[in-house]
Amino acid sequence: MDKPKRKWGDRKDGRLLRELDAMHFIVPLIYPNRCDNEAYIAETIDLTNLNAYVAKKNEEETDFPYKMFQLIVCAILKTIMLRPKMNRFIANKNVYQRYKYSASFVVKKEFKDESAEALAFVYAEPEDTLESIRAKICKQIRGCRSDKLDTSSNSMEILNKMPRFFAKFLVWIICRLDEHGWCPDFLIGSDPYYSSVVLTNVGSIKLGSGYHHLTNWGTNSVFCLVSEKKLRPFFDAQGHAQMRDTVRLGLTIDERIADGYYYSKTLRLLRRLLENPELLELPLSEEVEY
């Protein structure tokens, strides 16, 4: 994805927004911390169509079966691409439009208490579809489950082996660099808190969806928890209930990047994509009705 010509005030990962209205210019100045400006939204998704879609796809796919989580990653990336304010971030009291579209998540190397974790990072392009996003996820997961450390984990290991006083001093310097967007890629290359959206699939470890905070470190403005699948009742106009397979998404958003109306339409689009998964076969940049 080509970056526009960089101007004074821009960062390497985002363009300074100079055309903001007065409210969105002032808010970061008086509310500078991301963790103080979290909006939490819980969304329940009917999985009837998604389950049927995955089952049909897996009739022929055996090497890397389709999973609900892959479709959720793709749907969120498409949503962010079509709703560009969701790809904004605030740093050093300024609002930026992120250049790239990315999703990150943690991969457990093995389902054991003592097993290590690795950081996965997926970049999306406008022409990507579900197939290409799945291929990128597959590549990331295989890399994470190998013995090779990702760049951010490797940097943390180096700091962990240093004398404590020196490591703390270096982290203080890194935090100052972070404020201005000067952190080198060898430190943050796979850091999930520099992505458009961080996802955690707590359903894979049999947990229900809940709240997860944002951080003042990094540039991430959207965090998504994916819960365990669960049967829930759906009622028709006559009050008759039907049990359907569902998943609950817990979304924590930096409320300073947009307004409630924008978030409402964004969630409507995300629900539309997940309840009609064939739409994910379209390029991420292609508009859909919702």
C-alpha positions as a LaTeX table, in Angstrom:
\begin{tabular}{lrrr}
\hline
Residue & $x$ (\AA) & $y$ (\AA) & $z$ (\AA) \\
\hline
Met1 & 0.00 & 0.00 & 0.00 \\
Asp2 & 1.58 & 3.27 & $-1.13$ \\
Lys3 & 1.95 & 6.01 & 1.47 \\
Pro4 & 1.07 & 9.62 & 0.57 \\
Lys5 & 3.93 & 12.11 & 0.58 \\
Arg6 & 4.98 & 12.65 & 4.18 \\
Lys7 & 4.42 & 16.15 & 5.61 \\
Trp8 & 5.63 & 17.83 & 8.77 \\
Gly9 & 3.84 & 16.26 & 11.74 \\
Asp10 & 3.14 & 12.92 & 10.02 \\
Arg11 & 4.47 & 9.67 & 11.51 \\
Lys12 & 5.95 & 6.71 & 9.70 \\
Asp13 & 2.77 & 4.73 & 10.55 \\
Gly14 & 0.12 & 7.41 & 10.14 \\
Arg15 & $-0.89$ & 10.75 & 8.61 \\
Leu16 & $-1.61$ & 13.65 & 10.96 \\
Leu17 & $-5.26$ & 14.63 & 10.54 \\
Arg18 & $-5.33$ & 18.38 & 9.97 \\
Glu19 & $-8.97$ & 18.59 & 8.86 \\
Leu20 & $-10.61$ & 17.59 & 12.17 \\
Asp21 & $-13.62$ & 19.41 & 13.60 \\
Ala22 & $-13.05$ & 21.41 & 16.78 \\
Met23 & $-14.32$ & 18.72 & 19.17 \\
His24 & $-12.10$ & 15.94 & 17.83 \\
Phe25 & $-9.14$ & 18.31 & 17.88 \\
Ile26 & $-9.68$ & 19.38 & 21.50 \\
Val27 & $-10.64$ & 15.99 & 23.04 \\
Pro28 & $-7.14$ & 14.42 & 22.83 \\
Leu29 & $-5.70$ & 17.56 & 24.43 \\
Ile30 & $-7.90$ & 17.34 & 27.52 \\
Tyr31 & $-8.20$ & 13.51 & 27.58 \\
Pro32 & $-4.70$ & 12.40 & 26.54 \\
Asn33 & $-4.71$ & 8.77 & 27.80 \\
Arg34 & $-6.21$ & 5.97 & 25.72 \\
Cys35 & $-7.08$ & 3.88 & 28.77 \\
Asp36 & $-9.23$ & 6.70 & 30.15 \\
Asn37 & $-11.35$ & 6.81 & 26.99 \\
Glu38 & $-12.55$ & 3.27 & 26.44 \\
Ala39 & $-15.99$ & 2.43 & 25.07 \\
Tyr40 & $-17.09$ & $-1.19$ & 25.48 \\
Ile41 & $-19.60$ & $-2.82$ & 23.14 \\
Ala42 & $-20.92$ & $-6.39$ & 23.30 \\
Glu43 & $-22.32$ & $-7.83$ & 20.07 \\
Thr44 & $-24.01$ & $-11.23$ & 19.69 \\
Ile45 & $-23.68$ & $-12.86$ & 16.25 \\
Asp46 & $-26.07$ & $-15.50$ & 14.90 \\
Leu47 & $-23.80$ & $-18.25$ & 13.51 \\
Thr48 & $-26.42$ & $-20.18$ & 11.53 \\
Asn49 & $-25.15$ & $-19.09$ & 8.11 \\
Leu50 & $-21.49$ & $-18.97$ & 9.14 \\
Asn51 & $-21.55$ & $-22.56$ & 10.44 \\
Ala52 & $-23.14$ & $-23.78$ & 7.19 \\
Tyr53 & $-20.60$ & $-21.84$ & 5.14 \\
Val54 & $-17.63$ & $-23.27$ & 7.09 \\
Ala55 & $-19.01$ & $-26.82$ & 6.87 \\
Lys56 & $-19.41$ & $-26.54$ & 3.10 \\
Lys57 & $-15.91$ & $-25.13$ & 2.63 \\
Asn58 & $-14.38$ & $-27.87$ & 4.77 \\
Glu59 & $-15.86$ & $-30.62$ & 2.60 \\
Glu60 & $-12.84$ & $-30.08$ & 0.35 \\
Glu61 & $-10.35$ & $-28.31$ & 2.65 \\
Thr62 & $-8.25$ & $-30.64$ & 4.80 \\
Asp63 & $-4.77$ & $-29.08$ & 5.13 \\
Phe64 & $-5.92$ & $-25.90$ & 6.89 \\
Pro65 & $-9.65$ & $-26.16$ & 7.70 \\
Tyr66 & $-11.84$ & $-23.08$ & 7.76 \\
Lys67 & $-12.43$ & $-21.75$ & 11.26 \\
Met68 & $-14.83$ & $-19.19$ & 12.67 \\
Phe69 & $-11.90$ & $-17.10$ & 13.93 \\
Gln70 & $-10.47$ & $-16.74$ & 10.41 \\
Leu71 & $-13.77$ & $-15.33$ & 9.18 \\
Ile72 & $-13.97$ & $-12.94$ & 12.13 \\
Val73 & $-10.46$ & $-11.63$ & 11.39 \\
Cys74 & $-11.37$ & $-11.13$ & 7.73 \\
Ala75 & $-14.72$ & $-9.47$ & 8.59 \\
Ile76 & $-13.12$ & $-7.03$ & 11.02 \\
Leu77 & $-10.40$ & $-6.11$ & 8.52 \\
Lys78 & $-13.03$ & $-5.49$ & 5.82 \\
Thr79 & $-15.08$ & $-3.44$ & 8.28 \\
Ile80 & $-12.09$ & $-1.28$ & 9.19 \\
Met81 & $-11.21$ & $-0.79$ & 5.52 \\
Leu82 & $-14.75$ & 0.33 & 4.70 \\
Arg83 & $-15.07$ & 2.43 & 7.88 \\
Pro84 & $-11.78$ & 4.37 & 7.83 \\
Lys85 & $-12.26$ & 6.23 & 11.12 \\
Met86 & $-11.86$ & 2.85 & 12.84 \\
Asn87 & $-8.27$ & 2.87 & 11.58 \\
Arg88 & $-7.38$ & 6.08 & 13.39 \\
Phe89 & $-5.21$ & 6.36 & 16.48 \\
Ile90 & $-4.18$ & 9.05 & 18.93 \\
Ala91 & $-0.56$ & 9.56 & 19.97 \\
Asn92 & 1.08 & 12.47 & 21.75 \\
Lys93 & $-2.35$ & 14.23 & 21.81 \\
Asn94 & $-2.66$ & 14.17 & 18.00 \\
Val95 & $-5.06$ & 12.18 & 15.79 \\
Tyr96 & $-3.59$ & 10.12 & 12.96 \\
Gln97 & $-4.98$ & 8.07 & 10.09 \\
Arg98 & $-3.09$ & 4.77 & 9.98 \\
Tyr99 & $-1.47$ & 3.97 & 6.63 \\
Lys100 & $-1.85$ & 0.18 & 6.83 \\
Tyr101 & $-4.64$ & $-2.24$ & 7.79 \\
Ser102 & $-3.56$ & $-4.92$ & 10.21 \\
Ala103 & $-4.85$ & $-7.48$ & 12.72 \\
Ser104 & $-2.84$ & $-9.14$ & 15.46 \\
Phe105 & $-3.39$ & $-11.95$ & 17.93 \\
Val106 & $-1.48$ & $-14.16$ & 20.35 \\
Val107 & $-0.78$ & $-17.79$ & 19.41 \\
Lys108 & $-0.25$ & $-20.39$ & 22.12 \\
Lys109 & 2.50 & $-22.75$ & 20.96 \\
Glu110 & 0.88 & $-25.64$ & 22.87 \\
Phe111 & $-2.19$ & $-25.90$ & 25.09 \\
Lys112 & $-0.15$ & $-26.41$ & 28.26 \\
Asp113 & 0.31 & $-24.20$ & 31.32 \\
Glu114 & 4.05 & $-23.86$ & 30.78 \\
Ser115 & 3.84 & $-23.34$ & 27.00 \\
Ala116 & 5.12 & $-20.04$ & 25.56 \\
Glu117 & 3.13 & $-17.58$ & 23.47 \\
Ala118 & 4.03 & $-15.87$ & 20.21 \\
Leu119 & 2.69 & $-12.77$ & 18.47 \\
Ala120 & 1.00 & $-13.01$ & 15.07 \\
Phe121 & 0.56 & $-10.03$ & 12.75 \\
Val122 & $-1.55$ & $-10.00$ & 9.55 \\
Tyr123 & $-1.44$ & $-7.10$ & 7.08 \\
Ala124 & $-4.36$ & $-6.63$ & 4.68 \\
Glu125 & $-4.46$ & $-5.09$ & 1.20 \\
Pro126 & $-7.56$ & $-3.70$ & $-0.59$ \\
Glu127 & $-7.57$ & $-6.62$ & $-3.05$ \\
Asp128 & $-7.42$ & $-9.29$ & $-0.32$ \\
Thr129 & $-10.32$ & $-11.73$ & 0.10 \\
Leu130 & $-11.11$ & $-14.42$ & 2.64 \\
Glu131 & $-8.82$ & $-16.86$ & 0.82 \\
Ser132 & $-5.77$ & $-14.63$ & 0.91 \\
Ile133 & $-6.40$ & $-13.56$ & 4.52 \\
Arg134 & $-6.69$ & $-17.26$ & 5.52 \\
Ala135 & $-3.37$ & $-17.96$ & 3.82 \\
Lys136 & $-1.71$ & $-15.13$ & 5.76 \\
Ile137 & $-3.20$ & $-16.37$ & 9.04 \\
Cys138 & $-1.99$ & $-19.92$ & 8.28 \\
Lys139 & 1.54 & $-18.66$ & 7.59 \\
Gln140 & 1.57 & $-16.65$ & 10.83 \\
Ile141 & 0.29 & $-19.52$ & 12.98 \\
Arg142 & 2.82 & $-21.97$ & 11.55 \\
Gly143 & 5.61 & $-19.47$ & 12.16 \\
Cys144 & 4.43 & $-18.82$ & 15.73 \\
Arg145 & 4.38 & $-22.53$ & 16.56 \\
Ser146 & 7.94 & $-23.01$ & 15.35 \\
Asp147 & 10.98 & $-22.44$ & 17.58 \\
Lys148 & 11.69 & $-19.08$ & 15.96 \\
Leu149 & 10.90 & $-15.97$ & 18.04 \\
Asp150 & 9.00 & $-13.06$ & 16.49 \\
Thr151 & 10.76 & $-9.68$ & 16.51 \\
Ser152 & 8.94 & $-8.21$ & 19.52 \\
Ser153 & 9.30 & $-11.37$ & 21.62 \\
Asn154 & 12.99 & $-11.49$ & 20.76 \\
Ser155 & 13.41 & $-7.86$ & 21.91 \\
Met156 & 11.63 & $-8.63$ & 25.19 \\
Glu157 & 13.91 & $-11.62$ & 25.76 \\
Ile158 & 16.98 & $-9.40$ & 25.33 \\
Leu159 & 15.63 & $-6.86$ & 27.85 \\
Asn160 & 14.75 & $-9.66$ & 30.27 \\
Lys161 & 18.38 & $-10.81$ & 30.37 \\
Met162 & 19.74 & $-7.35$ & 31.20 \\
Pro163 & 20.33 & $-6.00$ & 34.73 \\
Arg164 & 17.00 & $-4.73$ & 36.05 \\
Phe165 & 18.03 & $-1.08$ & 36.50 \\
Phe166 & 19.39 & $-0.91$ & 32.94 \\
Ala167 & 16.35 & $-2.65$ & 31.42 \\
Lys168 & 14.01 & $-0.21$ & 33.21 \\
Phe169 & 16.03 & 2.75 & 31.91 \\
Leu170 & 15.89 & 1.41 & 28.34 \\
Val171 & 12.13 & 0.82 & 28.59 \\
Trp172 & 11.70 & 4.42 & 29.80 \\
Ile173 & 13.55 & 5.62 & 26.70 \\
Ile174 & 11.48 & 3.32 & 24.46 \\
Cys175 & 8.25 & 4.72 & 25.94 \\
Arg176 & 9.40 & 8.26 & 25.09 \\
Leu177 & 10.18 & 7.13 & 21.54 \\
Asp178 & 6.74 & 5.52 & 21.37 \\
Glu179 & 5.02 & 8.85 & 22.07 \\
His180 & 6.54 & 10.37 & 18.93 \\
Gly181 & 6.41 & 7.30 & 16.66 \\
Trp182 & 10.17 & 6.83 & 16.68 \\
Cys183 & 10.31 & 3.21 & 17.92 \\
Pro184 & 12.41 & 1.11 & 15.51 \\
Asp185 & 10.78 & $-1.85$ & 13.80 \\
Phe186 & 13.11 & $-4.38$ & 15.41 \\
Leu187 & 11.41 & $-3.50$ & 18.72 \\
Ile188 & 7.76 & $-3.28$ & 17.63 \\
Gly189 & 7.67 & $-5.21$ & 14.33 \\
Ser190 & 5.19 & $-7.76$ & 15.69 \\
Asp191 & 3.85 & $-5.83$ & 18.69 \\
Pro192 & 0.05 & $-6.32$ & 18.63 \\
Tyr193 & $-0.52$ & $-2.88$ & 20.13 \\
Tyr194 & 0.66 & $-1.28$ & 16.90 \\
Ser195 & $-2.08$ & $-2.92$ & 14.81 \\
Ser196 & $-5.47$ & $-1.70$ & 13.63 \\
Val197 & $-7.21$ & $-4.35$ & 15.74 \\
Val198 & $-6.05$ & $-6.83$ & 18.37 \\
Leu199 & $-8.09$ & $-10.04$ & 18.65 \\
Thr200 & $-8.10$ & $-12.70$ & 21.31 \\
Asn201 & $-9.96$ & $-15.96$ & 20.80 \\
Val202 & $-10.85$ & $-16.77$ & 24.41 \\
Gly203 & $-13.48$ & $-19.20$ & 23.12 \\
Ser204 & $-10.68$ & $-21.54$ & 22.08 \\
Ile205 & $-9.82$ & $-21.98$ & 25.77 \\
Lys206 & $-13.49$ & $-22.27$ & 26.83 \\
Leu207 & $-13.94$ & $-18.76$ & 28.22 \\
Gly208 & $-16.89$ & $-16.44$ & 27.74 \\
Ser209 & $-16.49$ & $-13.05$ & 26.14 \\
Gly210 & $-15.58$ & $-10.20$ & 28.44 \\
Tyr211 & $-13.87$ & $-6.86$ & 28.66 \\
His212 & $-10.23$ & $-6.27$ & 27.76 \\
His213 & $-8.58$ & $-2.89$ & 28.27 \\
Leu214 & $-6.70$ & $-0.85$ & 25.71 \\
Thr215 & $-3.18$ & 0.38 & 26.50 \\
Asn216 & $-1.48$ & 3.76 & 26.47 \\
Trp217 & 1.48 & 2.03 & 24.82 \\
Gly218 & 1.38 & 1.69 & 21.05 \\
Thr219 & $-1.32$ & 2.90 & 18.66 \\
Asn220 & $-4.07$ & 0.27 & 18.86 \\
Ser221 & $-7.62$ & 1.71 & 19.10 \\
Val222 & $-9.75$ & $-1.45$ & 18.76 \\
Phe223 & $-9.62$ & $-4.67$ & 20.80 \\
Cys224 & $-11.91$ & $-7.64$ & 20.09 \\
Leu225 & $-12.57$ & $-10.63$ & 22.34 \\
Val226 & $-14.15$ & $-13.67$ & 20.68 \\
Ser227 & $-16.11$ & $-15.82$ & 23.13 \\
Glu228 & $-17.01$ & $-19.48$ & 23.19 \\
Lys229 & $-19.86$ & $-20.58$ & 20.94 \\
Lys230 & $-23.15$ & $-20.85$ & 22.83 \\
Leu231 & $-26.80$ & $-21.65$ & 22.11 \\
Arg232 & $-29.06$ & $-18.64$ & 22.73 \\
Pro233 & $-32.79$ & $-18.07$ & 22.16 \\
Phe234 & $-34.02$ & $-15.92$ & 19.27 \\
Phe235 & $-37.63$ & $-14.73$ & 19.31 \\
Asp236 & $-39.91$ & $-14.11$ & 16.35 \\
Ala237 & $-42.69$ & $-11.50$ & 16.20 \\
Gln238 & $-45.12$ & $-13.91$ & 17.88 \\
Gly239 & $-42.77$ & $-14.53$ & 20.79 \\
His240 & $-41.80$ & $-18.06$ & 19.74 \\
Ala241 & $-38.20$ & $-18.93$ & 20.67 \\
Gln242 & $-35.69$ & $-20.79$ & 18.54 \\
Met243 & $-32.28$ & $-21.82$ & 19.87 \\
Arg244 & $-29.40$ & $-20.83$ & 17.61 \\
Asp245 & $-25.64$ & $-21.16$ & 17.76 \\
Thr246 & $-24.09$ & $-17.78$ & 18.56 \\
Val247 & $-20.84$ & $-16.09$ & 19.48 \\
Arg248 & $-20.47$ & $-12.92$ & 21.50 \\
Leu249 & $-17.86$ & $-10.34$ & 20.53 \\
Gly250 & $-16.56$ & $-7.95$ & 23.16 \\
Leu251 & $-15.24$ & $-4.80$ & 21.51 \\
Thr252 & $-13.24$ & $-2.15$ & 23.37 \\
Ile253 & $-12.76$ & 1.03 & 21.33 \\
Asp254 & $-11.00$ & 4.33 & 21.88 \\
Glu255 & $-14.07$ & 6.58 & 21.92 \\
Arg256 & $-12.05$ & 9.62 & 20.80 \\
Ile257 & $-11.53$ & 8.39 & 17.22 \\
Ala258 & $-15.21$ & 8.67 & 16.17 \\
Asp259 & $-18.72$ & 9.10 & 17.58 \\
Gly260 & $-21.52$ & 6.77 & 18.70 \\
Tyr261 & $-23.40$ & 6.97 & 15.39 \\
Tyr262 & $-20.26$ & 5.94 & 13.50 \\
Tyr263 & $-19.71$ & 3.01 & 15.88 \\
Ser264 & $-23.33$ & 1.91 & 15.50 \\
Lys265 & $-23.08$ & 1.73 & 11.70 \\
Thr266 & $-19.71$ & $-0.01$ & 11.99 \\
Leu267 & $-21.18$ & $-2.75$ & 14.20 \\
Arg268 & $-24.09$ & $-3.12$ & 11.78 \\
Leu269 & $-21.63$ & $-3.74$ & 8.94 \\
Leu270 & $-19.62$ & $-6.26$ & 10.98 \\
Arg271 & $-22.78$ & $-8.19$ & 11.88 \\
Arg272 & $-23.89$ & $-8.18$ & 8.22 \\
Leu273 & $-20.56$ & $-9.66$ & 7.09 \\
Leu274 & $-20.50$ & $-12.41$ & 9.72 \\
Glu275 & $-24.12$ & $-13.40$ & 9.21 \\
Asn276 & $-23.60$ & $-13.43$ & 5.42 \\
Pro277 & $-20.06$ & $-14.86$ & 5.12 \\
Glu278 & $-20.15$ & $-15.19$ & 1.32 \\
Leu279 & $-19.60$ & $-11.40$ & 1.29 \\
Leu280 & $-16.09$ & $-12.07$ & 2.56 \\
Glu281 & $-15.24$ & $-13.59$ & $-0.82$ \\
Leu282 & $-15.35$ & $-10.06$ & $-2.24$ \\
Pro283 & $-12.23$ & $-7.86$ & $-2.12$ \\
Leu284 & $-11.93$ & $-6.13$ & 1.24 \\
Ser285 & $-12.26$ & $-2.70$ & $-0.37$ \\
Glu286 & $-15.50$ & $-3.56$ & $-2.19$ \\
Glu287 & $-18.54$ & $-1.89$ & $-0.64$ \\
Val288 & $-21.50$ & $-3.94$ & 0.59 \\
Glu289 & $-25.03$ & $-2.91$ & 1.54 \\
Tyr290 & $-25.87$ & $-3.02$ & 5.22 \\
\hline
\end{tabular}
